[in-house]
Amino acid sequence: MSEDTASTATILVVDDTPTNLEVLFDFLSNAGFKVLFAEDGESAIEKAHYADPDLILLDILMPGMDGFETCRRLKASQLTAAIPVIFLTALTDTPDKVKGFALGAVDFITKPLQYEEVLARVKTHLRLQSLAQQLQDQNARLEREVQERKQTEAALQQQNQRSQLLAGVSLKIRQSLQINDILQTSVTEVKALLQADRVLIYRLWSDGTGSGVAEAVQPGLPEVMGVVFPQEVFPPGSREQYRQGRIRRLANVNQDEQVADCLVDFLRQFWVQAKLVVPIITQGDLWGLLIAHQCSAPRHWTTAESELLQQLANQMAIALTQAQLLEQEVLQRRELARSNDELQQFAYVASHDLQEPLRMVTSYLQLLERRYKGQLDADADDFIHFAVDGALRMRTLINDLLTYSRVGTQGRAFELTNSTQAVDRAIANLKVAIDESGATITYGELPQVQADPTQLTQLFQNLIGNGIKFRSAASPRVVIEASQKEDVWLFSVQDNGIGIDPQYADQIFVIFQRLNNRITYPGTGIGLAVCKKIVERHGGKIWVQSKPNQGSTFYFTIPAGGTS
């Protein structure tokens, strides 16, 4: 309380002597105080209760109730206990002062009264009272802040515990990609977390019905698993509300007027008294419901419990979506593998069965060409030549197709294979083409790898053969090298041929794809497709770097399983 504020305070003066009252009125009113009077203890207590003065000047020696008793009663009342009391007295004995202080007085003013002393003591105790009130207010504010901080810390601690529990349960739910494991883990963990009597996952079916697909239940309670829920207990309107994210909390199913009678009767079969229901939504559609039952007694479900159950349902939805995607992918892979197997088998059988009739057609056409060449007109000779050429190309195509299909169906088991020896065998197989073209094949010591020896030879033979076939005007040069890169061997086969436009770098590995005319560069377009299939069977990759008229470099990798 400032000096100015102190001067506007209300002072209650209690004295049975009119002269003293007049003197004190003059002192205090001249100093700016509002002054109230009481001539005895009873009226003083009454005025103090309704006027709530800032300070009381109380005479000790009064008829009837003296000042000591008046002070005692003022301090005994909760409404007036905090008002400072200054005794006015002619008594100077120490025992009287000790008694006054013991009753709660803050000071004494000795009669006869002196103006300066009265004002000084009144203002001093008003300031002390103001400071005490400020300190009390500050302490109260600090206590509120401490309490709020404790509540905030408790809420944060609870949130952290809930987050840890959620993370732990979510991890367990999402550890498996098997749908049945996800469902059973979910109900078991949620039941323990919520201390519920039963936790059920309710699966919705397309015909409007539903049934429990996973359940964790207290021993002795009836099981819901396998029970088909009738459509009337779960009408289409409820389905749509849950699809939009509705959470339903029932503290007492028997007293909730919004619960349909048919649902109450259905729940009674399973002793349900309270339930909490949250939706499981996968890919925007309502997959089912996660339901907690309390069967022992009604239960008030808290907002925190509702939020926790919804978060767990969301984690379940993620795990279910991943499991479903994995299941679809596995089925697709199986179907693709089966289709590829059937296609390879068909290609092998078809190619093999075509060999004999094609061999007969080719033989008779060649016989016709040898026997009747020059005996018929020129057109007939051309027709026979075209037929023989077509039959020979078909035989080459069938042989290449057989080679392609055998990569996956008739490959040998991998063994430690010397790459240098594989290149030697490939060069031996290409001796005629190398001699005719004047090609130079350069290679050093190559590593040993875990491979199919026959297929590795076929791989080098096709790549070297391409370097010779697609040559430029200069004599063909092919350089073969290998280096280890982390856990794979990187092979390169470089030539100085006509090169390839980079936009066709992937297309050339597709079966039957050709970039050049058949007359200048004969072939079926299967060779590089065979190379790709061999490399992939060995767990590697193959690619090309090339530009037109600047040669090509084919790279392929094979896992490092041998020695350098």
Number of C-alpha atoms within 10 A of each C-alpha: 17 11 11 9 13 20 20 15 18 19 24 22 25 27 25 18 12 10 10 18 18 11 13 22 19 13 19 21 14 11 13 15 17 17 19 18 20 19 18 21 27 14 14 22 18 13 16 21 15 10 12 16 20 22 22 25 24 29 26 25 16 17 12 10 14 16 24 24 15 22 27 16 16 25 19 14 12 9 13 19 15 16 20 23 26 25 23 24 19 15 15 11 8 9 10 14 17 11 12 23 17 12 19 20 23 14 17 22 20 14 12 10 16 13 13 10 12 19 15 11 15 24 19 14 19 24 17 14 18 17 14 13 14 13 12 12 12 12 12 12 12 12 12 12 12 12 12 12 12 12 12 12 12 12 12 12 12 13 13 12 12 16 14 12 15 20 14 12 20 22 13 15 25 21 13 16 18 16 18 14 15 21 19 17 22 27 23 18 21 24 21 13 16 16 13 21 19 28 29 28 26 24 19 19 11 6 7 14 17 20 19 21 18 23 23 24 19 13 9 6 14 12 17 22 15 12 11 13 19 15 12 12 18 16 12 12 9 12 17 13 13 20 20 14 14 15 16 15 19 21 19 18 23 17 12 11 9 8 14 13 13 13 15 17 15 15 19 14 11 15 16 24 21 23 24 23 23 25 28 28 22 17 9 9 13 20 17 25 23 24 23 28 26 22 20 13 12 18 19 14 16 12 10 12 15 17 13 19 24 20 17 23 24 18 21 24 22 19 24 25 17 17 19 15 13 14 15 12 12 12 12 12 12 12 12 12 12 12 12 13 15 12 13 20 16 13 18 21 13 14 20 14 11 14 15 11 10 16 14 11 16 20 15 13 19 18 13 15 19 10 10 12 16 11 9 9 9 10 9 15 17 13 12 17 17 13 17 21 15 13 19 18 15 17 18 14 18 21 15 19 23 18 19 23 22 17 20 16 12 9 15 13 9 12 14 14 20 20 22 17 16 21 22 15 18 22 19 12 15 16 13 11 14 19 10 9 15 14 19 14 19 12 14 10 13 20 20 19 23 19 24 20 21 15 23 23 20 22 24 21 23 18 22 27 19 18 28 26 19 20 21 16 8 11 13 22 19 23 17 22 16 20 14 15 11 9 11 17 23 20 20 20 22 24 27 22 26 19 20 20 14 13 10 13 14 11 15 20 22 15 17 16 16 17 12 12 9 11 7 9 14 13 18 18 20 21 26 22 17 25 24 20 21 24 20 15 17 18 12 17 17 21 15 20 15 21 16 12 14 14 22 24 23 18 18 21 23 22 19 18 17 15 12 15
